Amino acid sequence: MGLFFGAAIGSFLNVVIYRMPRGLSLSDPPNSFCPKCRHRLLMSDMIPLVTWLVQRGRCKYCDAKIPSRYFWVELLNGAIWAGIWWQYLVVGDDWVKALCYAFAASTLVAIIFIDWELYIIPDQINAFLLVLGLAYNAWLYAQGNPAASTWGIPSSVAGALLGVGVLWGIAFLGRILFQKDAMGHGDIKMARGIGAILFPTLAVVSFSLAVLLGAVLGVAQVFLRPKVAADEAKPVESTELSGDLANPNLQQEEEYEPETISSLLKCGLGYILCIDVIGLFVPKLYKAWFDEDPYAPIEDLEDFEADFTMIPFGPYLALGAIVATVFEKQLLRAVGSYWQWAVGE
């Protein structure tokens, strides 16, 4: 059952992954369509997992190639929901946590594929993670569950503050020590949402998993990315070279300039106060604080191509959190055993 529901939700995630970064409404048009020929898709065209395989990755209306991402999103989300279903509804009996973790994991799946393709994480998705964590915490308070509080404050708030602190701290130290941007702001906001969902202890475990996954899979990504190094070795026409050298202003414009420390401090405070979330409903507040429009369309999105060495941390952060939602008990048990061994008990 978990696989079936998860694959169905994965079909919707494909809509989110395509439309949201492009500024398209999730409800208008209400029906899915082929991105190539714009033909409306029928229910028979959207059977999770089956349709893509039967049609061999082709649109039956225009024969355009359908990216394999559509299949893998459905399969991955189905597998995740199956694991959560087993852990919390078969072995355990906590349907509220199962729903919370399942929707959070699906949100993280959307983040993985958006960030890997476009190197952005929409604020709306990060805000949903935070709100979901706060809502789950409220449910725990209503049930009188002691897990609702950590350090004398709501566990979701404690986890959110921890997430901002860890990722923003990395960004701040990287800026101070190396004079470079060490962390994307989308990652900081995602860590806040992950902390709100998982609460402090499990959030730390998920961050550790993210570092491990990033170290292993990041290296593999560099070697497997289909970016041919020969492009960089392509000879440059003498006219192009002389033009660039004759225009020192162009070289100066292309020089890398990291974010200012004052901007980093202001943004960090904004994330703690959730001004980015409130700003989604009050765009003027968002623009006044962050000096940008949260709903401004992203230009040249379809022409974006990642540099060979660009490796986003967001997908690994999301993967670590997904693993934590599926294997919470096992991970916490392993951490507890390690801690007992470390302190000699």
N, C-alpha and C positions, 0 to 999 in steps of 0.2 A: 504493500500500500504506500509506504513511504517513497519508494522509487517512482510510482505512478504520479502521486501528487507533486513530488519534486520536479519531475520532468515537465509536468504541465506548468508549474510556476516558472520553470526554466524557459518555456516558450514565451512567457510574458517578459522575462528578463531580457530576451533578445530584442524586444521592442524598446525596453528602457535603454539598453546598450547602444542601439542605433539612434534613437530619437533624442534622448536627453542631452547629450553633448552637442547636438546640432541645433538645439533650441527649438525642437519640434514638440508639439503637444502630445501627451500620452493618450489623450482622448479624442483628438481631432486631427485626422480622421479617426473614427472609432474602430475601423476595421484595419487589419494589417494589409500591407501591400508589398509588391516586389519593388525593391529600391531601383531596379533598372528600368522596367517598363511601367511601373506605378499601377499595375493591374491589381484590383482588389482580390485578396485571397479568401477562399471559402474554407469552411471548417475542415473539409476533406484535404485541404492543402496544408493544414497545420496540426496534423496528428503528431504529438511529440515523438521524437526519435524515428518513427516509422516513415514519415513523409520524406525526409531528407534521404534516407536509404533507398526507398522505392524509386524516387525520382533521380537518384544518382547525383545528388547535389546540383540539380538543374531546375530552373523555373519552367513549369510546363506551358507557360503562356508565351515566353519569349526565348526560352532555352538558354537564358543567361546563367552563368555559374553562380551558385549560392555558396557563400563562404562556409567552410566546414565548422566555423565558429558556432553556427546555429545548432549543429548537432552536438558539439562538445559542451556547450553551455547546458543544454537539456540533460545530457548524460551526467555531467559533473554535479549539477544541482540535484538530480534524481538520486545519485549515489550518496550525497551529503544528507538529504532528507531520509533516505533509508537507514543510514547510520544513526541519525538522531532519533528516528522512530524506534529503532531497536534499543538504544540506550535508555530512553526516557519513557517509552510506552510499553515495551515488552519486558526488558530486564527491570526497569524502574517503573514508577507510577507518578509522573509529574507532567501533566499535559500542558500546563501553563509555561513551564520552562522549555518544554519541547517546542511549543509554538514560537516563543521568544527567540530561542536559539536558531530555529529553522528559518524564520524570516530574517534574522540578523545574518545568518550564513548566506542566504540568497542575495542579500544586499551586498555582501562582501564579494560574491561571485561577479556581480555586475561591476563592482569597482575594479576587480582584477582585469577584466577584459577591456574596460574603458581605459584604464591607466596604461595597460600594456600597448594598446593601439595608439592612443592620443596623448599620453602623459598628462592627463588632467583627471581630477576627481570632482564631479559636480557637487556644489555645496548642498543641494537638496538631498543627495544621497547620504552625505555625512550627517546632516541634520536629522534624517530619519533614524539613523543608528542611535543618536543621542536620545531622541524622544522615546524610542522603543525601550532603551535601558531604564529611563526614568519611569516609564509606565510599568515595567516589570517590577521595579523597586517599590512602587506604590502598592502593587498587588501584594508583595511580601509584607508590607506594613499592615495592610488590611487583614492579612491572615495571622498576624502576630508572630511572624517568622523572625528568629533572631538574626538571620543572615541579612536582614534589611538594613542593618547598621554596621558600619565599620569606622573605627576611630571616633565614635560619637556622632557621626554624621551619616546621611544616607549612603549606602554602599555604592550606588551608581554615581553619586556626586564624588565620592572618594576615588573611585576608579577613573572618572573623567578627569579629575584634577591630576591624578597620577599619570594618565596618558599624555595630557598636555605637557606636564612637567618633564617627562622623559624625552619625548620627541622634540619639544621646544628647546630643552636643555642641550640636546645634540646639535640643533641648528645654531644655538647661541655660541657654544664652544667652538664649533666649526668656523663660525664667522670670526671669532676672536683669535683663535690659534692659527687658522690657515687662510684667513681673509677670503673665504669662499662660502657660497651657500651650501650648507651641508644637508639640508632637509627641506623638502617641499612643504608648503603650507597645507596642501590637501592631506598630506600624510599626518601632520600634526592634528588636524581636525578629525581625521579618521581614528587616530589613536585615542582621542577623547571619547569618541563613540564606542570604540572597542572596550575601553575601560568602564564605560557606563553599563555595557552589556555583561561583561565578564566579572566585574568587581575587581578590586586591587590584586589579590593573590593570583588568580587565574590570568589576569591581564599581563602581569609580569612574566608568567610562563609563556604566554602567547608571543610577547615581544622577544623573548629569548629564542623561541622557535623561529621567529621571523629572521633573526640574525643568522641562525644556522642555515635556514633555507636560502637566504640571500647569498650566503657565502658559497653554498654548493651549486644552486641553480643559476646564480648570477654568472659564474664562470662559464657554465654550460651555455648560457644565453649568448654570451659574447662570441663563442665559437660556432653556434648554430644559427645566429641571425643571418638571414639571406642578404647580407650586404657585402658585395664583392669589393675586396680591398683594391682590386685593380682600378676601380673608379678614382681612387685617390692618387694612383700612380699615372693616371692619364695625362699625357703631355698638354701643357697649356699653350695656347696660341700666343705668339709674341705680342700681338696687338692688345690682347686682354691683359697680359702681364704689364706691359708698359702703361696701360690705362690705369691699373690699380696702383702702380708705383707713382704715377703722376698725380694721384689724388690722395694725399695723406689724410684728408678729412674723412674719406671712406674707411680707411684703416682705423682711424680713431673711433668711428661710429660702431665698428664691429668689435672693438675691444670689450672684453668682459668686465662688467661692473657688478659686484655683489650687492645685495640688499644692505641698506644702511642699518646700523645698530638701533637707531631710534625707531625706524620702521618695524624692526623685528620685535622690539620691546612693546611697541604700541599694539601690534598684531597679537602678540602673546597675551596681553591683558584683554584684548577683545575676545579671544577664544575662551578665556576663563570666564568672562562675563556673558559669553554666548551671544555677543553682538552680531556675529555672522548669521546665527540662526534667527534671531529677532529681525535682522535686516532683510531676510527673505520676505517678511511680511511688511516691513517698512524700508523699502529700497533707499530712501533718502538717508536713513540712519547708516545703512551699510556703506553708501557712497561717501558719507561724511567721515566715517571712521577709517575705512580701508582705501578710500580714494579710487574706487572702481564700482562699476555697475554689476550687480550679481546676475542680471539677466541679459547683459550685453552679448550679442552673438560673437562667436569666435571665428575670426576671418581665416580663410585658406585652410579650413579644417580638412577638406578632402585631399588637399595636396601635401598634408603634413607627412614627413618621412623622418623617422628617428635616425639619429646618428649612430654609427656602428658601435660606439662605446657607451651610449646612453643606456643606463640600467635603472629603471624606476624601483624604488624601495616599496612603494605602495602595494603591489601585488604580493610581495612576500609578507608584508605586515598583515594583509588580509588572509593569506594562506595560513599563517601562524594562528590567527584567531579562529579560522574555520576548524583547524585541527583541534583547538582547545574546546570548541563547542561540541564536537563529536566525541572526544575522548577526555572529557573533564575529569571523571572519577579516576581513570587510570593515570592521568598526568598528575593530579593532586596526590594520589597515593604514592607515585614515584618520587615526587618532591618531598613528601613527608618522610619516606624511607631514607632518602639521601640526607635530609636534615638531621635525622636521628643518628645516622652513621657519622656525619660530619662533626656533631657535637659530642660524639662518643657515648650516646645513651644506648 
